[in-house]
Amino acid sequence: MKKILLLSFLISSFIPGYAQRAMHRPVVSLIPVPASMVTNQEVFELKGRAVIHINDSRLKEPAEQLAARIRTGGGFKVNLDESKITPAHALSLSLVKDPSIAKEGYKLKVTSKGISLTATEPAGIFYGIQTLLQLFPAEILSKTNTDAEEWYIPGVSIEDHPRFAWRGVMLDVARHFFTKAEVKDFIDQMVQFKFNTLHLHLTDDQGWRIEIKSLPKLTEVGAWRAPRTGRWGEFSKPTPDEPKTYGGFYTQEDMKEIIKYAQDRFVTIVPEIDVPGHSLAAVASYPELTCTTDSVYQVNAGERFMIWPGNGTFYGTIDNTLCPANEKVYVFLDKVFTEIAALFPCEYIHMGGDECYKGYWEKSEACKALVQKEGLKDMHELQSYFVKRIEKIINSKGKKMMGWDEILEGGLAPGASVMSWRGMKGGKEAARAQHPVVMSPNEYAYVDLYQGDPVAEPVTYSMVRLNKAYQFDPVPDSVDAKYILGGQCNLWSERLYTMRQAQYMLWPRGLATAESVWSPAGTKNWDNFVKRTEHQFTRFDVAEVKYSRSMYDPIFTAKKDASGNLQIILATEIKDLTIYYCFDETLPDNFYPAYTTPLSVPKDAANLKVVTYRGKTQVGKIITMPVAEMKKRAKIN
C-alpha cells in the first residue's frame, strides 16, 4: 500500500497538472450514443485563450458557432486560425479524404495536447462539434459569461456517423404561432442532439402561417383568429363580428431568414401545407374552395368541431375540407405550391392528407358526379384522386410529394413518400410497396401527449412515457430498411401556448428520438440512457431550457381486489427510486411510509399523496391522486 501511495505521489509531482486534471476530469455522457467511443485518462485543458484551426473556408461558419459558445459561456478569448500548420494545443477542424468516414460522419480525438475533429464534409464537422460541446462543461451553454478560469475536456477517441439520413422534429406553428426568433432558438436546441430535419406544419384549421403573395387573404384572414385562453377544445365559438387579433405569419423574407439560419446548422426545413382536410383557415380566406359554400366560415379558435366517438372514427360539424370536385381548388393549390417550391430548397413538400372527414363530400352533387365520371368506388378513392392530382402539381415544381399515411387509402400516388403516424402499419405498407417512408408513430413519437399521470400534467388526450419513446425503432420487422428514410417526433401545438411549454413536452422525449435515429441499432440501454438524460438535465438548467422531470413520477394502477374494494399499485419507470405516500392530506417526504406492496384505501380517505426519492434526495414532485379518480379507473361505483 505504501508503494502505491508513493507512486501516486511521484506521478502527481513530476507530471505537470496530472493530479489537478484527474480531479477535474468530466464525465463522458453523450446523447445520442456514438457508433464507436474509447475513453482515455488524458484531459484537454482550456485556459484563457482557445485557438480553433480550420483547413477549409467552408468550416468558417461551424467554427464561428463553436467560438461563440466558448466566448459567451466561459469568457475565453478565441482565435480562428487558417494557417497551413495546425498550432499547438488547438481545436483542429479538418476536412479530409477518408473513405472510412461515412456520410455526415466524423472522427473526434481529444488528448492533453489538442483536439482533432475530421470529416469528409462540413456536415460531419458540424455533428462532431455537437459531440464536442457535450464534452465541454455545461457552462458552455450559458447565455451569459461565467468567467471560467479553466475548462477540462475528457480524453476520447470517437468514430461516429448517423443511422438514418432523416432525423426530424415536427413543430406545429399553425395551432399556435411561434415567432421567427423562437423558431431559430428551437433549431439551436434540436441540432445539439444531431437532428437535421425541421418539419414545419404551416397550415391548419386554426391558422395559415406562410405568406402566399398571389393569395393575400390567406394571411390577411387565415392567419388570425379570436383570442381564447383556457382548455383547448372547450372554447366558445367566436361570433362573426368578434375581433380576430390572435395569430401571426411568416413573410417570405422571414422564412428565407429562417431557412438560411437552418442551413447554417445543416437543418433542412420541410414545409407542410395540410390539404384537403384541416383547411378551415384557407376556407375562411377563400370560401369558394369548399363543397358547402352556403356556410359562413371563420378561422377556428380552438372550439371543438371535430368529434372522435372512438374506434378510430371521426366526423366534423363544419366542412373544413377543400372540394376535390372544384377546379378552383387545383388552381389555388398550383399558386400555393409554386410559391412554396420557390421558397423552400427542400426536395420534399408535405401535403398533409390526414383526418379528412368526407361526409360533406358524400352530400355534394359535384363530388358524386366526379366519382361516377372517374369510376371511383368510394370517397377514399376520391381523396386518392385528389392526392394524385396534387402530386402532379408538386412534381411540376421540381419537388417530391410526401403525405401522412392516410394517402395510402384509396390507392397511393405513384411517386409519393409516406409519413406514418397511425402506428407503424402505414409505413410498413408503403415500404413493402417500395415507397420511401418516414416513421413518426404516435405510440412512440408524439411528444405532445402525457408523459406522466394525467392528474399531474397539462391536459392532453393520450400518453407516451419516456420509456416508451425510447423503444422507438424506425425499421420494423419484415421491412427492407432501404425504404426507411428515417424517423421523427411530432410536437403538435393545440395545447402549447408558449415555447416554454413546447420545451417541456419535447425534452427529454426528444432525446429518446434523437438516439433512435442516430445511434446504431442494438445499442440501446434504458438504465444507461436514464443516467445520460439526467446529465442533460443539468445542461438544460444552465441553458435555461425547460424540460419535464415526469420520468421520476410514479405510475398508478387501480384494480379491484378479491372483495371488490379498491387496490392501488404503484411503480416507477426508473429502478433506483423509492415512493413515499400518505392518505392523511399532509405532504409526504422520505420520513413517511415507503411503498412496498399494493395499497388499500383507509375508510373516508379522499386523496393519496405520493413523492419519489433517490436515497435522501427528492427527485419527483408531490402528486395528489384523488381516491375518486382511482375508483373511476378501476370501474368501482
Secondary structure, DSSP 8 states (H G I E B T S, - for coil): -HHHHHHHHHHHHHSTTHHHHHHH------SS--SEEEEEEEEEEEESEEEEEESSGGGHHHHHHHHHHHHHHH--EEEEE--SS--TT-EEEEE---TTS-TT-EEEEEETTEEEEEESSHHHHHHHHHHHHHHS-GGGG-SS----SEEEEEEEEEEE--S-SEEEEEEE-SSS---HHHHHHHHHHHHTTT--EEEEE-EETTEE-B--TT-THHHHTTTEE----SSTBB-----TTS---EE--B-HHHHHHHHHHHHTTT-EEEEEEEESSS-HHHHHH-GGGSS-TTS------SB--EEEEETTEEEESS--S--TT-HHHHHHHHHHHHHHHHH---SEEEEE--S---HHHHH-HHHHHHHHHHT--SHHHHHHHHHHHHHHHHHHTT-EEEEEGGGGTT---TT-EEEE-SSSHHHHHHHHTT--EEE--HHHHBTTSBSS-GGGS---S-B--HHHHHT--SS-TTS-GGGEEEEEEEE--TT--SHHHHHHHHTTHHHHHHHHHHS-TT---HHHHHHHHHHHHHHHHHHT-----GGGS-EEEEEE-TTS-EEEEEE-SSTT-EEEEESSSS---TTS-B--S-EE--TT--EEEEEEEETTEE-S--EEEEHHHHHHHTT--
